[in-house]
Amino acid sequence: MKINSFQIQSNISELVNKMNESAEKKMEEALEHGKNATQNNLEGAARGNFPAERTSRYKESIDYEMKKKTSGPIGGVGSTDQKAHLLEKGTIKTRKYPAIRTTLTQEARAIKRILGSRWF
């Protein structure tokens, strides 16, 4: 019996490509969930202790970024606002409002469920 090794290799390559596509879809879904949850928490925070005058602009700046790596996709949720770090971490004169970190910590279970056990 003779095995065509090229055919086997091409099937493995196709399988790896499908797995990567699936991982990218799951990562994008998880990042979108994190972004939406953060924006929703900022809406609620405007009625609470978050600076209301900053909330609308800050909410609009929440986004995610995903990069494709050979080991799989990586990504994160953050803000495009150049002053976001001042709100998240605070300054000597202002208190911190860690909306992104707090939300992603609260949503960790949901994000893990979306990504599946492969990531954790």
C-alpha positions in Angstrom: 0.0 0.0 0.0 1.4 3.3 -1.1 0.4 6.6 0.8 0.4 9.9 -1.0 2.1 12.1 1.5 1.4 15.3 -0.4 -2.4 14.7 -0.1 -2.1 14.0 3.6 -0.1 17.2 4.1 -2.6 19.3 2.1 -5.5 17.9 4.3 -3.7 18.8 7.5 -3.0 22.3 6.2 -6.7 22.7 5.3 -7.7 21.5 8.8 -5.3 24.0 10.4 -6.7 26.8 8.3 -10.3 25.9 9.3 -9.3 25.8 13.0 -7.7 29.2 12.7 -10.8 30.6 11.0 -12.9 29.3 13.8 -10.6 30.7 16.5 -10.7 34.1 14.8 -14.5 34.1 14.7 -14.6 33.2 18.4 -12.0 35.8 19.4 -13.9 38.5 17.4 -17.2 37.5 19.1 -15.5 37.6 22.6 -13.9 41.0 21.9 -17.3 42.4 20.6 -18.9 41.1 23.8 -16.3 42.9 25.9 -16.7 46.1 23.9 -20.5 46.1 24.2 -20.4 45.2 27.9 -18.0 48.1 28.6 -20.1 50.6 26.7 -23.2 49.4 28.6 -21.4 49.8 32.0 -20.4 53.3 31.0 -24.1 54.1 30.4 -24.9 53.0 33.9 -21.9 54.7 35.4 -23.0 58.1 34.0 -25.9 57.9 36.4 -23.5 56.9 39.2 -20.0 58.0 40.0 -18.4 58.2 36.5 -17.8 61.8 35.2 -21.0 62.3 33.1 -19.4 65.0 30.8 -16.8 62.4 29.7 -19.0 59.4 29.5 -20.5 59.9 26.0 -17.1 60.6 24.3 -15.4 57.8 26.3 -18.2 55.3 25.5 -17.8 56.1 21.8 -14.0 55.5 22.0 -14.3 51.9 23.3 -13.2 49.5 20.7 -11.3 46.3 20.2 -8.3 45.2 18.1 -7.5 41.7 16.9 -4.3 40.5 15.3 -3.7 37.3 13.5 -0.6 35.4 14.7 0.7 32.0 13.6 -0.1 30.7 17.0 -3.7 32.0 16.8 -5.5 35.3 17.1 -4.8 37.8 20.0 -6.8 40.8 20.9 -7.9 43.3 23.4 -10.6 45.8 24.3 -9.5 49.4 25.0 -10.1 53.0 24.2 -9.0 55.2 21.3 -9.3 58.3 23.6 -5.8 59.5 24.3 -6.9 60.5 27.8 -8.4 57.1 28.6 -5.5 56.1 30.8 -6.2 59.2 33.0 -9.7 58.0 33.7 -8.8 54.3 34.1 -5.8 54.8 36.4 -6.6 58.3 37.9 -4.1 61.0 38.6 -2.7 62.7 41.7 -5.7 65.1 41.6 -8.5 62.8 40.3 -9.7 59.4 41.3 -9.6 56.4 39.0 -12.6 55.1 37.0 -11.4 51.7 35.8 -14.4 51.0 33.5 -12.6 48.7 31.0 -10.7 46.6 33.5 -13.7 46.3 35.9 -16.1 45.3 33.1 -13.8 42.7 31.6 -13.2 41.2 35.0 -17.0 41.0 35.6 -17.5 39.5 32.1 -14.6 36.9 32.3 -17.0 34.0 32.6 -19.0 35.0 29.6 -15.8 35.6 27.6 -14.4 32.3 28.6 -17.6 30.6 27.5 -17.5 32.3 24.1 -13.8 31.4 23.5 -14.1 27.8 24.8 -11.6 25.8 26.8 -8.9 26.1 24.2 -8.0 29.6 25.5 -8.0 28.9 29.2 
